Every structure is written in structure tokens, then in C-alpha cells.
């Protein structure tokens, strides 16, 4: 049996259904999941279309923070977010996580992962997105 889904067909599906279909057709590999320095459990890959939808519900400061990740990622030291006026990393992380869960329909989803900040010399660690999400962010910000 063959089923053809166009981009228009996919866009009409619930975000969680679309994510399920895409993850089944294009399973995440080590290349898209990054390296072993981070726990990638529940970290999602966002397509360019999903990033566009994501940004529709974001505050300008959040968008600016995600641009920093697009420009410098897929792994950044959190202090780079200060370029976007973000100093409260927990607040930024919470806003991004809430929006990720709204867009994907997955109440356990995360857009990025982080390392153990207790091990960081300055008490501030790194954030990382998957290669797929990083590419999608770069597309959104016309960096490709």
C-alpha cells in the first residue's frame, strides 16, 4: 500500500499526529540527536514549518534568544543569550518548553537539552538543540 501526503495534507493534521508520522518516517539518528554529552530524552526535532508555528506564539525576547541559538548553535553556552537580553535562563527555558509542548501536542517534549550546570565552572552551562531543529531555526531566520 502507498499513501501520499502533501505538505498541505500534513499541515491540516494535529501537531501531535504530524509529529508521530514524521518521527515514524524519519526516525531520529545519532547524527540528528547530537553527541553523548547531553540527555536527549524527549527532545524533539522541529521542521521549518513547526518552527514558524512555534514563533507565532513567542514573545520578541524569546524569538531573539532562539536566534542566538540559530546563529551560534546547535550547542551554545547559556551566557550567549545575554546578547538577546536574556539573563533569567530558567524563565527562558520555561517559556520555550511550554511553547514546544503546545506546538507538538506532547506534554513531555523539550526543544533543547542542557548539561549539568552544577559541573560548570561559572555555574552556567550549555543548551543544545538537535541538528534538525538547528537547521529549521536557521531556515526561519534566513541564515542558510
PLY file of the C-alpha trace (Angstrom):
ply
format ascii 1.0
element vertex 144
property float x
property float y
property float z
element edge 143
property int vertex1
property int vertex2
end_header
0.00 0.00 0.00
1.20 3.50 -0.83
-0.04 6.66 0.83
0.83 10.11 -0.43
0.73 13.05 1.96
1.43 16.51 0.63
2.73 19.35 2.77
-0.81 20.74 2.70
-2.17 17.41 3.99
0.36 17.37 6.82
-0.35 20.97 7.78
-4.03 20.11 8.37
-3.18 17.40 10.91
-2.92 17.99 14.64
0.69 18.81 15.58
1.00 15.63 17.64
-0.26 13.49 14.73
2.11 15.22 12.32
5.00 14.67 14.74
4.11 10.97 15.06
4.01 10.49 11.29
7.29 12.34 10.73
9.09 10.53 13.55
7.92 7.19 12.12
9.01 8.05 8.59
12.23 9.80 9.61
13.43 8.28 12.88
15.96 10.29 14.79
19.51 9.09 14.39
22.62 9.83 16.39
23.51 12.48 13.80
20.30 14.37 14.44
20.37 13.72 18.18
23.83 15.18 18.71
26.53 13.64 20.82
26.52 11.78 24.14
27.22 14.85 26.29
23.52 15.54 26.76
20.38 13.62 27.69
18.26 13.75 24.53
15.19 12.09 26.08
12.02 13.89 24.97
13.96 16.48 22.93
12.08 17.00 19.67
13.13 17.72 16.12
11.17 20.67 14.70
10.68 21.12 10.97
10.84 24.59 9.39
7.02 24.69 9.34
6.83 23.78 13.01
9.38 26.47 13.86
7.24 29.01 12.01
4.19 27.93 14.02
6.30 27.98 17.19
7.38 31.57 16.61
3.80 32.79 16.09
3.18 32.43 19.82
6.51 33.72 21.14
7.47 36.98 22.79
10.11 39.04 20.94
12.69 38.26 23.64
12.15 34.52 23.19
12.49 34.85 19.42
15.72 36.81 19.93
17.05 34.05 22.19
16.24 31.40 19.62
18.02 33.49 17.00
21.14 33.35 19.18
20.85 29.56 19.16
20.33 29.58 15.37
23.40 31.75 14.82
25.73 30.02 17.29
24.32 26.51 17.82
23.40 23.78 17.84
25.20 23.92 21.21
25.64 27.25 22.99
26.87 28.43 26.35
23.80 29.95 28.02
25.57 33.26 28.63
25.32 33.94 24.87
21.60 34.52 25.48
22.57 37.81 27.11
23.00 39.12 23.53
19.20 38.86 23.35
18.69 40.49 26.74
18.04 37.16 28.47
19.59 36.82 31.89
16.97 34.66 33.58
17.76 31.37 31.86
15.15 29.41 33.82
12.39 31.76 32.66
13.54 31.49 29.03
13.76 27.72 29.31
10.26 27.55 30.79
8.73 29.71 28.05
10.41 27.68 25.32
9.35 24.38 26.89
5.73 25.49 27.26
5.60 26.60 23.62
7.29 23.38 22.44
4.65 21.31 24.20
1.86 23.43 22.72
3.20 23.12 19.17
3.96 19.39 19.32
1.00 18.34 21.44
3.46 16.30 23.53
3.32 17.23 27.21
6.76 15.74 27.77
8.58 17.46 24.88
11.58 19.76 25.15
13.07 21.95 22.43
16.53 21.75 23.89
18.56 19.84 26.40
21.22 21.10 28.79
24.24 19.75 30.53
24.86 19.57 34.29
25.22 23.20 35.30
26.46 22.13 38.74
29.61 20.91 37.00
30.15 24.20 35.15
32.93 26.38 36.48
30.76 29.52 36.48
27.53 27.70 37.43
26.08 28.29 33.97
26.10 25.54 31.39
25.09 24.92 27.84
21.88 24.45 25.88
21.68 22.23 22.80
19.08 21.61 20.10
19.09 18.74 17.63
20.75 19.24 14.27
17.32 19.08 12.64
15.89 21.83 14.86
19.04 23.91 14.42
18.67 23.73 10.62
14.99 24.64 10.92
15.83 27.66 13.09
18.47 28.76 10.58
15.88 28.48 7.78
13.40 30.55 9.80
15.96 33.33 10.38
17.23 33.19 6.76
20.70 32.13 7.87
21.04 29.37 5.27
0 1
1 2
2 3
3 4
4 5
5 6
6 7
7 8
8 9
9 10
10 11
11 12
12 13
13 14
14 15
15 16
16 17
17 18
18 19
19 20
20 21
21 22
22 23
23 24
24 25
25 26
26 27
27 28
28 29
29 30
30 31
31 32
32 33
33 34
34 35
35 36
36 37
37 38
38 39
39 40
40 41
41 42
42 43
43 44
44 45
45 46
46 47
47 48
48 49
49 50
50 51
51 52
52 53
53 54
54 55
55 56
56 57
57 58
58 59
59 60
60 61
61 62
62 63
63 64
64 65
65 66
66 67
67 68
68 69
69 70
70 71
71 72
72 73
73 74
74 75
75 76
76 77
77 78
78 79
79 80
80 81
81 82
82 83
83 84
84 85
85 86
86 87
87 88
88 89
89 90
90 91
91 92
92 93
93 94
94 95
95 96
96 97
97 98
98 99
99 100
100 101
101 102
102 103
103 104
104 105
105 106
106 107
107 108
108 109
109 110
110 111
111 112
112 113
113 114
114 115
115 116
116 117
117 118
118 119
119 120
120 121
121 122
122 123
123 124
124 125
125 126
126 127
127 128
128 129
129 130
130 131
131 132
132 133
133 134
134 135
135 136
136 137
137 138
138 139
139 140
140 141
141 142
142 143
